[in-house]
């Protein structure tokens, strides 16, 4: 149909042809079309595919048939799937810590004595030796979720809420869980190795320091200003070594493991992400197991 004199002219491309409007946003002209259905799509609607771009409808419908290009599912910087709620795992971790605290407040010190991080000591309540060296390996994990005092719990949970969501969004849920658990285990393992065998410790601080180290690695990878996180890290380390009754071994162990695991996750080559991530976590876990084995041999030798 000819243009009515005086009406607005349609946008044209370099060849003088009118550009179509996006099938979802007709007012937005575009020169890009879906590689599967060939519908015009604007920049807000196009999804990167192995070849060209696809529209949201084709992405939702799946792969199609023949040799048609597959849409690339949007991924985080570490290759994780983008979740609708980037705080879900953080909320679950907060809930677990809160549930254990409630159990401690309800039952008293007996539960703390059974779940805290302890190398090897005599338990007068059970009239027997207790600790990791006695085969109570679960203490390496249970101590990560154990708090006895409300201020300690509040400080760690505020730190988790501040650091967790951004890391969870950047890494993806599975990688974030692996990072948190390995950081906590790293803190427990170094505490087991270096602290006095009868010195109990507890708290999520090892895992929190792991998240802090991971945040520094992620910010460096994304070329963000490092000053805020370095200042925060420095202040936490000062308190770690100067404040009394703090298990510095757990803080340092969590920090080292968290930073190492995060480095492997955010710097892995895109075409071998999964393999590198698995290898990174396996190596970290094997290092933790080796530390625990060496310490157990020392105590039981």
N, C-alpha and C positions, 0 to 999 in steps of 0.2 A: 504494500500500500504506500502511496506517495505521502510525503510529509505535508501537513497543512501549513500553508505560508504563515509565518509568524510564530509557530509552535517551537518548543525547545528541540534542539537537534540531539539525536542519540549519539553517545560517544562512539568514536570510530577508531579502528586500529590503523597500523601503518599503511595498509592497503586500501583504506577508505571504507571497509566493511563495518557494519554496526556490530558492536560487541553484545553478547547476550547477558542477561541478568542471572545471578546465582539462583539455582532452583529452590533454595530455602530463603534467600534474601533477594527477591526480584529487583530491588532498588539498587543493588550493587552489581555493576557490570564487571565481567571477568573474561579473561582469555584462557582460563584453565578449565579443563574438563576432567571428569573421573575416567581413569584408565579402564574401568570395567563397564560402566553403563553409559559413559560419555555425556552425562549431565553436566552442565556448567556449575562450577563451584568457586566460591570466593575464598579468600585467605583464611577466614574463620572456620570454614567448613572442610577444607582439604586436610587429609590425613596422609602422612608420608607412607609410601609403599616402596617395595624393592625397585619398582620402576614407576616413576611419576607419582601421582597422587590419586587417592580414592575418596569418595564421598562418605559421609557418616552412615548412610543406609547400607552401602556395600560392605563397609567394615563390620556393621552389626550382623549382616546376613552370613558372614563367614567367607570361606575361601573360594567358592565357586567351582568350576570344572575346568578341565583342559590345562592350558599353560598360562591362564590368567594370573597376573601378578597378585601376590598376597599382601594385604595391608600390614604395615608394621605397627604392632601395638605400642602405644606411647610408654616410654620407660623412664625411670629415674636416672640420675647421673651414674648410679652404680648398676643399672640394668634391672632394677626391681620394677614390678608392676605398680603403676600409680593407683593408689587406693582412694576411695571416696571419703574415708575418715582417716587422716594421717596420724591421729592420736589414739587409735584403738589399742595397740599393744602397750603404749605408755599408760593408758587407763587401766589395763589389765594388771600391769606390774604394780601400779599404785594400789589397786584393790587387793592383790596378794599380800603386799607389805602391810596394809591396813588390817587385813584379816588375821595375820600372824600377830600383830601388835595387840589386837583385841583378845586373842587367845592367851597371850602372855599376861595381860592385865587381869584376865579372868582366872588363870590357874596359878600364877605366881612364879617364883624363881625356878621351880623344878623343870618347867618347860625350857627355860633359858639354858639351864645346865645340860639339858639333853640335846640342844640344837646349836649351841654356840661353836665357834671355831676353837678347837682345843687339840693340841698335839698329843700329849700323853700325861695323864695325871690320875691320882686316886680319887674316886668318887665316893665320899662317905655315905651318901644316901643309898647307893647300891652296893657299897662295900666291895668295889672292884675297880680295876683300872678302866679308864675311859679315854676316848680321843681317837683321832684319825689313825694313829699308829696301831690302835687295837681293832682296826677294821671298821670303824664308824665313818666310812667315807662320805656318807650323806652330809656330815658337818661342813664339808667344803662348799656345799650348795645351800644348806639350810641357813647358815650364818649370813648369807647374802640378803635374806629377807627378814632377818631377826632384829628387832629393836626393843630396848627395855625402857627407855625414857622418852617422853613426848618431845622434848626439844630436839633430841637426836633424830627422831623419826621425822619431825616437821622439816628440819633443815635438809635432810636427804631427799624427801619427797618434793620439796620446792625445787631443788636442783634437778630432780628427774623431770618434773613438769616443765622446767625451763629449757633443758637440753634435749629431752626425748622427742618431742613432736617434730622438730626440724630435722633431726637425724633419721627418724622413722620415715618422714616424707622423702628424704634424699636417698636413703638406702633401700627402702622397701621393707615390708614387715618381717620376712624371713631373715634377711640379713641383719636387721636391727635386733631381732631376738638373739641371733648368734653373737653379735657384738656384745650385747648386754651380759649374756651368760658367760662368755669367755672372759670378759673383763672381770666379772665377779670371781670366777674361778682363778684367774691370774692373781687377784688380790689375796684370795684364801691360800693359794699355793705358796706365795712368797712369805706370807705371814707364818705359815706352817714351817717353812724352811728356816727363817731367820729369828723369829720370836722365841722366847723361852717356851719350852715344851708344856709347861703348866700354866701358861698365860692365855686365858680365854679372850676372844675378841668376837665382835658381832657388828652387823650393820651393812647397809648397801653402799658404803663409801667407796669400796673397791670398784664396783660397777659404775658408780657415778663418776669417779675419776677416769674410768675408761671412756665414758661418754664425753668427758671434757677433752681428753686427748683426741678422740675421734672428731670432735667439733673443730679443733685446731687443724687437723689434717684436711678436713673437708673445706674449711675456709681458705686454706692455702691452695687447694686444688682449684677452687673457683675464683682465685685471685681477689678475695675480699680483704678488707683492712684487718690485719692480724692483731693490732694493738689491744682491742678490748679483750679478746680471748686470752692473749698472753698475759695481760695484767691480772685477769681473773685466775689464771692458772698459777701465776707467781704468788698471789695472795694466798691461795689454797695450800700451796706447798710451804709457805712460811708458817701458816697455822698448823700444818701437819707436823712440822719438826719442832715448833716452839710451844704448842699447846700441850699441856700434860694429859696423860691417859688416852692418847690417840695412837692407834696401830698404824704407824707410818708405812710399815711393810705392805699392808693391804692397799693403801693409797698408791704407792709406787708401782706395785705389781699390776693393779688395775689400769693405771695410766699407761704403762709400757705395752701391755697386751692390747688395750683399746686402740692406741695409736697405730700399732703394727697391723692389727686386723683391718682397721679403717683404711690404712694406706694401700693394702692389697686390694680392697674392695673398690676404691675410687680411681686407682691407677691401672686397673687390669685392662688389657687390650680388648676392644669391643667384640672382636670375633672369637675371643676365648674367655669371656667374662666368667661364665659358670665354672669352668675348669679351674681358673685362677682363684676364684672365691672359695671353692671347695678346698683346694690345696692350701690356701691361706689359713682357713679355719682348722684343717686337719693338723697342719704344722704347729699352730698355736696350742691346740689340744694336746698334741704329743709332747710339746715342751712342758706343759703343765703337769702331765702324767709323769714325765721324767723327774721333775722337781719333787713331786710327791713321793715317788719311788725312792729317790736318793735320801730324802729326809726320814722316811719310814725305816730304811736300812740302817741309818745312823741311830735311831732311837731303839730299834729292836735288836741291834747287833750286840 
